[in-house]
Amino acid sequence: DAKTTQPTSMDCAEGRAANLPCNHSTISGNEYVYWYRQIHSQGPQYIIHGLKNNETNEMASLIITEDRKSSTLILPHATLRDTAVYYCIVRVDQAGTALIFGKGTTLSVSS
Amino acid sequence: ETGVTQTPRHLVMGMTNKKSLKCEQHLGHNAMYWYKQSAKKPLELMFVYNFKEQTENNSVPSRFSPECPNSSHLFLHLHTLQPEDSALYLCASSPQTGYSNQPQHFGDGTRLSIL
């Protein structure tokens, strides 16, 4: 079961890029890296996922190292609404169904 | 708006009550999930349904009874709950199970408090 390591907390100024790191050194070749975030009192929100290549969507960019042992989620212009707990998840359990959430990184965006 | 709607958002019930949580998804998905999130603990998978068939029960006590009448609706029937069952109950959906390239999309959950 691949596991992830994330910093407990990070701060970012509003309007600046937020770069959230994640280590997943035991990831297997066919396992995807997923990012979710959870804002207080809401359910987890899907952000982005990737296998090998870098990915970008309207919310964020995902940079995966060539050896796939780490990745970085980039929020290009952080806003106060991006304050949340961010979870890096390597998919998945043996049956291929559950998302295994760890403790995540609490990102605080301030003005 | 995630396309997954859960009702009610908040529920307070006594240990002897019977209540039901409802989840509806408008994403055209065929797999639906119940997760439990207790205070300061990671999400725990409870049940999985794929094309209306239950495919996983993660050793959940029988006082929790799921029901999936069709691919768009999922219920969690509750009876004789314990105080430790107080938690945020989250519903999620995905196109189908078994494909790790398909993200799950979550509702905002039902905050359950057992008196």
Chai-1 contact restraints between the chains, C-beta under 6 A:
chainA,res_idxA,chainB,res_idxB,connection_type,confidence,min_distance_angstrom,max_distance_angstrom,comment,restraint_id
A,Y32,B,S100,contact,1.0,0.0,6.0,A-B,restraint_1
A,Q42,B,D108,contact,1.0,0.0,6.0,A-B,restraint_2
A,G43,B,L90,contact,1.0,0.0,6.0,A-B,restraint_3
A,G43,B,F106,contact,1.0,0.0,6.0,A-B,restraint_4
A,G43,B,G107,contact,1.0,0.0,6.0,A-B,restraint_5
A,G43,B,D108,contact,1.0,0.0,6.0,A-B,restraint_6
A,G43,B,G109,contact,1.0,0.0,6.0,A-B,restraint_7
A,P44,B,F106,contact,1.0,0.0,6.0,A-B,restraint_8
A,Y46,B,P103,contact,1.0,0.0,6.0,A-B,restraint_9
A,Y46,B,H105,contact,1.0,0.0,6.0,A-B,restraint_10
A,H49,B,P103,contact,1.0,0.0,6.0,A-B,restraint_11
A,R91,B,S100,contact,1.0,0.0,6.0,A-B,restraint_12
A,V92,B,S100,contact,1.0,0.0,6.0,A-B,restraint_13
A,G96,B,G98,contact,1.0,0.0,6.0,A-B,restraint_14
A,G96,B,S100,contact,1.0,0.0,6.0,A-B,restraint_15
A,T97,B,V48,contact,1.0,0.0,6.0,A-B,restraint_16
A,T97,B,E56,contact,1.0,0.0,6.0,A-B,restraint_17
A,T97,B,T97,contact,1.0,0.0,6.0,A-B,restraint_18
A,A98,B,L45,contact,1.0,0.0,6.0,A-B,restraint_19
A,L99,B,Q104,contact,1.0,0.0,6.0,A-B,restraint_20
A,F101,B,P42,contact,1.0,0.0,6.0,A-B,restraint_21
A,F101,B,L43,contact,1.0,0.0,6.0,A-B,restraint_22
